[in-house]
């Protein structure tokens, strides 16, 4: 597999958990956890690291 398409991603998602909204700095924030088949829930810190890494 060389590309992660929406169809493949949908097959990998096991469940989506939407948490109770909260106020942060006067704004409404809702945390969402996505559980993937064979992986579980990935930590938010992993996505922050990926977002900050330069692309090739």
Backbone bond lengths (Angstrom), bond angles and torsions (degrees), N, CA, C in turn:
res aa  C-N    CA-C-N  psi(-1)  N-CA   C-N-CA  omega(-1)  CA-C   N-CA-C  phi
1 X - - - 1.450 - - 1.528 107.66 -
2 X 1.307 116.13 125.23 1.464 120.32 -179.94 1.515 112.73 -109.29
3 X 1.332 116.94 -10.43 1.462 120.40 -177.72 1.526 109.74 -141.92
4 X 1.323 115.64 139.26 1.465 121.04 177.37 1.527 107.95 -96.75
5 X 1.309 116.31 100.36 1.468 121.87 -178.15 1.533 109.99 -87.65
6 X 1.332 117.77 162.46 1.473 119.91 176.81 1.531 112.72 -56.80
7 X 1.324 117.52 -37.47 1.469 120.30 179.90 1.523 111.22 -64.68
8 X 1.331 117.13 -42.62 1.466 120.91 178.85 1.525 110.03 -66.29
9 X 1.335 116.88 -42.87 1.458 120.65 179.27 1.521 110.99 -61.13
10 X 1.322 117.56 -41.74 1.467 120.97 178.01 1.522 111.40 -61.47
11 X 1.317 117.54 -35.85 1.461 120.89 178.16 1.526 111.78 -69.11
12 X 1.334 117.36 -27.96 1.458 121.35 -177.83 1.532 113.35 -83.84
13 X 1.329 117.85 -22.91 1.468 121.44 -177.54 1.521 109.96 -76.33
14 X 1.338 115.04 124.88 1.466 120.88 179.36 1.528 110.89 -93.26
15 X 1.350 116.60 -43.28 1.459 120.78 -178.81 1.524 109.72 -158.59
16 X 1.327 115.75 154.59 1.463 122.23 175.83 1.534 106.65 -122.93
17 X 1.333 115.93 126.66 1.462 122.14 -179.76 1.526 109.38 -112.05
18 X 1.335 116.46 120.57 1.457 121.82 178.75 1.521 107.17 -105.92
19 X 1.337 116.62 122.37 1.458 122.24 -176.93 1.519 111.59 -88.44
20 X 1.296 115.09 167.35 1.457 122.72 179.55 1.538 109.76 -62.11
21 X 1.341 118.00 135.03 1.465 120.13 179.09 1.527 111.62 -64.16
22 X 1.339 115.37 151.53 1.460 121.01 176.56 1.519 108.62 -142.12
23 X 1.328 116.65 161.92 1.461 121.90 178.13 1.522 109.41 -96.35
24 X 1.342 116.53 129.13 1.457 123.07 175.80 1.520 106.76 -132.53
25 X 1.323 116.36 117.81 1.471 121.71 -178.05 1.523 111.97 53.81
26 X 1.338 116.54 38.92 1.457 121.44 177.88 1.517 114.38 79.06
27 X 1.324 117.65 1.97 1.463 121.28 179.83 1.517 110.19 -112.07
28 X 1.327 115.62 148.19 1.463 121.61 178.18 1.530 108.62 -81.63
29 X 1.340 115.92 125.26 1.462 122.11 -178.33 1.526 108.60 -124.53
30 X 1.342 115.53 134.88 1.459 121.14 177.47 1.529 107.77 -123.67
31 X 1.325 116.65 121.69 1.459 121.09 177.15 1.527 109.24 -83.45
32 X 1.324 115.64 141.12 1.460 122.15 179.58 1.524 108.33 -129.44
33 X 1.319 116.65 131.21 1.462 122.30 174.26 1.524 107.88 -112.99
34 X 1.324 115.74 135.49 1.460 121.34 177.33 1.520 108.02 -115.20
35 X 1.319 116.25 123.29 1.460 121.82 178.70 1.524 108.46 -98.32
36 X 1.339 115.33 125.98 1.461 121.52 -178.52 1.526 110.55 -103.53
37 X 1.336 116.82 143.95 1.463 121.05 173.86 1.519 109.55 -58.71
38 X 1.307 116.65 138.73 1.465 124.97 176.13 1.529 113.69 69.23
39 X 1.341 118.72 -3.15 1.472 121.46 -177.10 1.521 111.65 -125.08
40 X 1.315 117.27 -43.51 1.458 121.98 -174.44 1.520 110.02 92.68
41 X 1.328 116.08 -153.77 1.460 121.48 -179.85 1.519 108.69 -92.50
42 X 1.319 116.47 124.81 1.459 121.31 178.93 1.526 109.42 -84.45
43 X 1.334 118.66 141.84 1.463 121.08 -178.56 1.532 112.13 -69.11
44 X 1.318 115.67 144.99 1.457 121.94 179.84 1.529 111.22 -57.42
45 X 1.328 117.60 -34.40 1.463 121.53 -178.81 1.530 111.64 -60.27
46 X 1.319 117.84 -32.37 1.458 121.37 178.37 1.525 110.75 -63.67
47 X 1.330 116.82 -41.74 1.458 120.58 179.61 1.525 110.93 -69.39
48 X 1.331 117.21 -35.68 1.467 120.62 177.36 1.522 110.00 -63.88
49 X 1.328 117.69 -41.63 1.468 121.71 177.72 1.525 110.60 -62.91
50 X 1.322 117.19 -44.40 1.462 121.22 -179.64 1.521 111.42 -63.98
51 X 1.311 116.38 -37.87 1.463 121.28 -178.81 1.530 110.58 -67.18
52 X 1.334 118.05 -33.56 1.459 122.54 -176.55 1.525 113.67 -87.53
53 X 1.330 117.93 -11.51 1.459 120.59 179.35 1.519 110.66 -77.41
54 X 1.342 117.02 139.76 1.468 118.75 176.97 1.521 110.58 -69.87
55 X 1.330 116.32 145.18 1.466 120.58 177.76 1.515 109.27 -86.38
56 X 1.309 115.35 156.77 1.476 119.28 -177.12 1.487 112.14 -95.57
